[in-house]
Amino acid sequence: MRDNPFRTHLTGAGKIDPPESLRARSPYPDEVAYRGYLAGLLQDADGFWRAEARRVLGLEPSPAETWLEAWPRDAHVDPTGALLDRWRRADPSAMPLSDGEGWSIDATRLEETLWALCSRLAALELAASSRVLLALPRGPDLLLAMLSCLRLGLVAVPANPSPGDPGQLERRAFAAGCRGAVVSADASWTSARMPAAKRFVLDLEALLPVSEPSPAVKVSPSHPAVVFFDTAGQPYSIPVAGLLAQAVSSMERMIPGPSDSGERRGRLWLEVPGHHASFAAASLGALMSGLELVIPRPKAVADTMEQAGRMASSGSCAALVHGALLSPQAPSTADGTLAAGALELVILEGDSVGPSANALLRQRVFGGAVHVVQAVARPEVGGFVLGVDPGAVGALPGCGGLPLPGFDLSIVDHRTRRCEAGMGGFVALNRHVPGLSLELAGQEMPVVLGLRARMDRESRFWPMGEGDVLRPELEQYSVTEIETLVSGLDGVERVAVVHFTDARGVVRSVMYLETEGGADAAEAARAAIVASFGPDAAPETIWPVKRLPVTRSGKLLRSVLRRVAAGDLVGLDQVCSPHLIDGLLVPGGGSGQKQ
């Protein structure tokens, strides 16, 4: 019987061992030890993420069913503080950010540029938590705009400035509810929905210095930081604490080296689409973990040899490149092999990177002098889900690797039933992670991701491209996001938004506020929602109550609230106090409500 090459890969044949230089920097002696580490984490994945939150953000989350319940109620995050502190302690000669073509800034200029950009963005007078469309090409400008949004408590919405579809930017801005925009100097995009006063052209050279920086806006850990889109145009809002904790964790695992001492870890060449989750996760994780970052601006290149030459000449020790951005042209003979210089590791990112792209870089371009591995990021979780420690685990061309630490993944069919090894299906997340989007955070596990793949007998994942996942229609603004905003208002103890269908079949919404503020608190909540998201996001009714129903462990009884809102009161006195139920009844709110 003839051997099937794909089956040969699935059985583990053709593995490429890590070079000694990467082995020496890995904390794991071999693949067996690394797999043992991953298996041990799955016994307490939540404990791992709590430890990462303490280490990266200085937070003390508690055990809870979901991460939105785990963050301390009074906790706040300064998203750019840890990043800037790291580079203030670095070697003064360090260049945290450059474009690989002569433009670079040291740590002092990084801060100065960020302050100037924050001042320009603040001049748009956007309300707190407003979403800002970043219609910018890949490059340092995009990262600085994203950092400015994080600094001011705004939500960054990176989008492809040249999508090919003239209406896509408009649809993205509308779907995410953007109230402002930052565009490049050569952008042709305009929007009738967004006044010119709420957008500005970013030109780093023309930014005026500021005498006093804008103060950092500290936000709750579940505050949305970035909105990503899947191929179907569905937006996913990623909470800031999860985004940062996962970003640092993944980059330290995929690019091993010193991470805790403030020591410089080398330089990373980052060439992935700016609107992908991999860009935000890699750039933020790299800078926060001590990697200098080179983000090349889009540039036409003749072939992969020229493209790889730019990587090698940048002084980078590692490169993270989206497989789709590789030029299909390559040298036809080994005589054209490049000298790798300091470059020793290339991570190919993407959900459909085949063995040919891997072999192209590893053999035909660098002649075996560079180790090539693969990784996959997903917008639903705001970062990387598949990858390996390149110093401990051998590479298999075309293989996405293993689940990254803290991720419990499996392959399921369209009914979320687990598939056997070798069968194709969708990648599913079996346990909550802190970066799971706010739109999906309330769904029952497993959550199916829009990634088709196979898993072999050794638990490696072989991506096969994106796939459409049938989900219930998600709202433009997630319930969690609205609740997070209102729960931060003075005098508000708890918030719950529920939806119900009335007797005429109309879907209605009620927000319950646990507060002593009465009608004034309700008006303040409505004003805050309208200011941040617009009038369409405000619930139909906002009802202040003295106390909301909770379990003995303090978990909110949303099912009780939903039944009360719909007027289904039969048997509820067996669940909670009749006095409590009476306080929840909204006058004229629906069948069975107070009249």
KANOR-V456567 format. One record per residue. SS is DSSP state (H for helix, E for strand, - for the rest). OMEGA is omega in whole degrees, -180 to 180 (NA if undefined). BURIAL is 1 if it has 16 or more other ideal C-beta (glycine too) atoms within 10 Angstrom, else 0. Layout:
ss = [SS,SS]
omega = [OMEGA,OMEGA]
burial = [BURIAL,BURIAL]
This chain:
ss = [-,-,-,-,H,H,H,H,H,H,-,-,-,-,-,E,-,-,-,H,H,H,H,-,-,-,-,-,-,-,H,H,H,H,H,H,H,H,H,H,H,H,-,-,H,H,H,H,H,H,H,H,H,H,H,H,H,-,-,-,-,-,-,-,-,-,H,H,H,H,-,-,-,-,-,-,E,-,-,-,H,H,H,H,H,H,H,H,-,-,-,-,-,-,-,-,E,E,-,-,-,-,-,E,E,-,H,H,H,H,H,H,H,H,H,H,H,H,H,H,H,H,-,-,-,-,-,-,-,-,E,E,E,E,E,-,-,-,-,H,H,H,H,H,H,H,H,H,H,H,H,H,-,-,E,E,E,E,-,-,-,-,-,-,-,-,-,H,H,H,H,H,H,H,H,H,-,E,E,E,E,E,E,E,-,-,-,-,-,-,-,-,-,-,-,H,H,H,E,E,E,E,-,H,H,H,-,-,-,-,-,-,-,-,-,-,-,-,E,-,-,-,-,E,E,E,E,E,E,-,-,-,-,-,E,E,E,E,E,H,H,H,H,H,H,H,H,H,H,H,H,H,H,H,-,-,-,-,-,-,-,-,-,-,-,-,E,E,E,E,E,-,-,-,-,-,H,H,H,H,H,H,H,H,H,H,H,H,-,-,-,E,E,E,-,-,-,-,-,-,-,-,-,H,H,H,H,H,H,H,H,H,H,-,-,-,-,E,E,E,E,E,H,H,H,-,-,-,-,-,-,-,-,H,H,H,-,-,-,-,-,-,-,-,E,E,E,E,E,-,-,-,-,-,H,H,H,H,H,H,H,H,H,H,H,-,-,-,-,-,E,E,E,E,E,E,E,E,H,H,H,-,E,E,E,E,E,-,-,-,-,-,-,-,E,-,-,-,-,-,E,E,E,-,-,-,-,-,E,E,E,E,-,-,-,-,-,E,-,-,-,-,-,E,E,E,E,E,E,-,-,-,-,-,-,-,-,-,-,-,-,-,-,-,-,-,E,E,E,E,E,E,E,E,E,-,-,-,-,-,E,E,E,E,E,E,-,-,-,-,-,-,-,-,-,-,-,-,H,H,H,H,H,H,H,H,H,-,-,-,-,E,E,E,E,E,E,E,E,E,E,-,-,-,-,-,E,E,E,E,E,E,E,E,E,-,-,H,H,H,H,H,H,H,H,H,H,H,H,H,H,H,H,-,H,H,H,-,-,-,E,E,E,E,E,-,-,-,-,E,-,-,-,-,-,E,-,H,H,H,H,H,H,H,H,H,-,-,-,-,-,H,H,H,-,-,-,H,H,H,H,H,H,H,-,-,-,-,-,-,-,-,-,-,-]
omega = [-179,-179,177,-177,-180,179,178,178,-178,180,175,179,176,-179,-180,-177,178,175,-176,-179,177,177,-175,-177,180,176,-177,-176,-178,-177,179,180,-180,178,176,176,180,-179,178,179,-177,176,178,-179,179,178,177,-179,175,178,178,179,177,-175,-174,-171,-178,180,179,179,-180,176,-180,-178,177,-179,178,178,-174,-176,178,-174,-177,-178,176,-177,169,-170,-177,-175,-178,-180,-179,178,-179,-176,172,-179,-174,174,-179,-180,-178,177,-175,-171,176,179,179,-178,177,178,177,177,175,-174,-180,180,176,179,-178,179,180,179,-179,180,176,180,180,-179,179,-180,176,176,177,178,178,178,177,178,-176,177,176,-180,-174,175,177,179,178,-180,-179,180,180,176,178,178,179,177,180,-179,-175,-180,177,-178,-179,178,180,-179,180,-177,179,-171,-175,176,-175,-176,-174,180,179,-180,178,-179,-179,-178,-179,-179,-176,178,179,-179,171,-176,179,-175,-178,-177,176,-174,170,-178,177,-179,-174,-179,180,-180,-178,175,177,-179,-179,175,-175,-178,-176,180,179,179,179,-179,-178,-176,174,179,179,176,179,-174,177,-179,-179,177,179,-178,-175,173,176,179,170,-175,179,-180,179,179,177,-178,-174,180,-169,-177,179,179,-176,-179,180,-178,-180,-179,-177,-178,177,178,-176,176,-173,179,179,-176,-171,-169,-174,-179,177,-174,-177,-174,-179,172,-175,-177,177,-180,-175,-178,178,177,-179,-180,-179,-178,-177,-177,179,179,-180,-178,-179,179,173,177,168,-170,174,179,-178,175,180,-177,178,178,-175,-178,-178,178,178,180,180,177,176,177,-174,-177,-178,-177,-179,175,-180,177,174,-170,175,-175,-178,-180,178,176,180,-179,179,178,-177,-180,179,-179,-179,-175,-179,167,-173,-177,179,-175,-180,-176,172,176,177,-178,177,-176,179,179,-178,179,-176,179,178,-178,180,-179,-172,-173,-171,-179,-176,175,178,-177,-179,177,-177,176,-179,-179,-180,174,-180,179,-177,-180,173,180,-173,176,-179,179,179,165,-172,178,-177,-172,177,-178,173,-179,-180,-177,179,177,-178,173,178,-178,179,-180,176,-174,175,174,-179,175,-175,176,-179,173,-178,179,177,179,178,179,178,179,178,173,-179,176,-173,178,179,170,-174,-179,178,-174,-180,179,-176,-172,-179,-179,177,176,-1,173,-178,178,-178,-178,176,-177,168,174,-178,-175,178,173,173,-179,180,-177,179,178,-180,177,-180,177,178,179,168,-178,-178,-178,178,176,-177,176,-178,-178,179,179,-180,179,-174,-179,178,180,180,175,180,-178,179,179,174,174,179,177,177,178,-177,-175,179,179,-180,178,-179,-177,177,171,175,177,171,-172,172,-173,177,-176,179,179,179,179,178,179,180,-180,-180,-180,-179,-179,-177,-171,-177,-175,-178,-177,-176,175,-179,-179,173,-169,178,179,179,-176,176,-179,179,174,179,180,177,-180,-177,179,-178,-180,177,180,-179,180,178,-179,-179,-180,180,-173,-175,176,-178,179,175,-176,179,-173,175,177,-180,179,-179,179,-179,-175,-179,180,178,-173,-179,-178,178,-179,177,178,NA]
burial = [0,0,0,0,0,0,0,0,1,1,0,0,0,0,0,0,0,1,1,0,0,1,1,0,1,1,0,1,0,1,1,0,0,1,1,0,0,1,0,0,1,0,0,0,1,1,0,1,1,1,0,1,1,0,0,1,1,0,1,0,1,0,0,1,0,1,1,1,1,1,1,0,0,0,1,0,1,1,1,1,0,1,1,1,0,1,1,0,0,1,0,0,0,0,1,1,1,1,1,1,0,0,0,1,1,1,1,0,0,1,1,1,1,1,1,1,1,1,1,1,1,1,0,1,0,1,0,0,1,1,1,1,1,1,1,1,1,1,1,1,1,1,1,1,1,1,1,1,1,1,1,1,1,1,1,1,1,1,1,1,1,0,0,0,0,0,0,1,1,1,0,1,1,0,0,1,1,1,1,1,1,1,1,1,0,0,1,0,1,0,1,0,0,1,0,0,0,1,1,1,0,1,0,1,0,0,1,0,0,0,0,0,0,1,0,1,1,0,1,1,1,1,1,1,1,1,1,1,1,1,0,0,0,1,1,1,1,1,1,1,1,1,1,1,1,1,1,1,1,1,1,1,1,1,1,1,1,0,1,0,0,0,0,1,1,1,1,1,1,1,1,1,1,1,1,1,1,1,1,1,1,1,1,1,1,1,1,1,1,1,1,1,1,1,1,1,0,0,0,0,1,0,1,1,1,0,1,1,1,1,1,1,0,1,1,1,1,1,1,1,1,1,1,0,1,1,0,0,0,1,0,0,0,0,0,0,1,1,0,1,1,0,1,1,1,1,1,1,1,1,1,0,1,1,1,0,1,1,0,1,1,1,1,1,1,1,0,0,1,1,1,1,1,1,1,1,1,1,1,1,1,1,1,1,1,1,1,1,1,1,1,1,1,1,1,1,1,1,1,1,1,1,1,1,1,1,1,1,1,1,1,1,0,0,0,0,0,0,1,0,0,0,0,0,1,1,1,1,1,1,1,1,1,1,1,1,1,1,1,1,1,0,1,0,0,1,1,1,1,1,1,1,1,1,1,1,0,0,0,1,1,1,1,1,0,1,1,0,1,0,0,0,0,0,0,0,1,1,1,1,1,1,1,1,1,1,1,1,1,0,0,1,0,1,1,1,1,1,0,1,0,0,0,0,0,0,0,1,1,1,1,1,1,1,1,0,1,0,0,0,1,1,0,1,1,1,0,1,1,0,0,1,1,0,0,0,1,1,1,0,1,1,1,1,1,0,0,1,1,0,0,0,0,0,0,1,1,1,0,1,1,0,1,1,1,1,1,0,1,0,0,1,0,0,0,1,0,0,0,1,1,0,1,1,1,1,0,0,1,1,0,1,1,0,0]
